[in-house]
């Protein structure tokens, strides 16, 4: 078969396989990470649609979180199929001569099996969090009969047991994932945005501006983080929005220092000097030339920071300064079971394991991104 005919055959075969099962062409090509993720998402969403069809149809007229869950279900089905189809078509085309650094990073990351496994777990966790109203067997705050259903172990009605108020632990674990993962993602998004802007401005402008901004960074870093968080939260009534704001506004200095170091190196490069010589504004140089070229370490720091933020939120909730009852979060669930570990071990064990595996997955992805984005570490 000639090279001119082979690409067309692969395109048709890839489209046919994608029509049958998204991710199957990638699995047959040996790309088990991306193909397995697409296939698992497709099969899982179809199972939810079939097994919870009544709940899905009822959710269309429910609250915003239920409608969001239905939208996420439809979006996941469409996204997995569309990505698999487009990826099969793109890979069947003749290869381009030039390859970007981001393409090389994606290839290097896909060869790191532990990092890919961590990414699959993260995708599954966020998908489960979005689909929680369709998956949770009961309302997380629904109390059963206190005399007969308190501290009941794992059973068919309650797969992970019940707590001191006869509430279903599995339902609270699923709804707690939404809180913990949301706080981690949004807080890191805020901190990375602030840190990137501060670091880029300080590194590019230098002089007095750099000195003032870096002294502010040193001052924020010098405070013990947990003590600072407890102090701020103590002055206000704890809530989800306060936790997100406090974590986002106290975790940015590390990102600022990383970006400043990158910008100090980038501002001496030829493309930045050319932009300055052409009279481009400082805003344009920072936003369109410096920050995009300093994103690699920022992505790594953000990935590792989400795991750190989830642990911090769990610690605050454990101390009673985080998300307040009856809203479930993994930290509050661990705190609820600390006094009955011997008699009701499942109360703290399952949310504790959820925190461990979530943080481990983010750390594995962060290590994989660090190796993939650093040309010196690629093999």
ABEGO torsion letter per residue (X at the ends): XBAAAAAAAAAAAAAAAAAABBGAAAAAAGBAAAAAAAAAAAAAAAAAAAAAAAAAAAAAABBAAAAAAAAAAAAAAAAAAAAAAAAAAAAABBBBABBBAAAAAAAAAAABAAAAAAAAAAAAAAAAAAAAAAABABBAABBBBAAAABGBBBBAABAAEBBAAGBBAAAAAAAAAAAAAAAAAAAAAAAAAAAAAAAAAAAAAEEAAAAAAAAAAAAAAABBAAAAAAAAAAABBBBAAAAAAAAAAAAAAAAAAAAAAAAAAAAABAAAAAAAAAGBBAAAAAAAAAAAAAAAAAAAAAAAAAAAAAAAAAAAAAAGABBBOABBBAAAAAAAAAAAAAABAAAAAAAAAAAAAAAAAAAAAAAAAAAAABAAABX
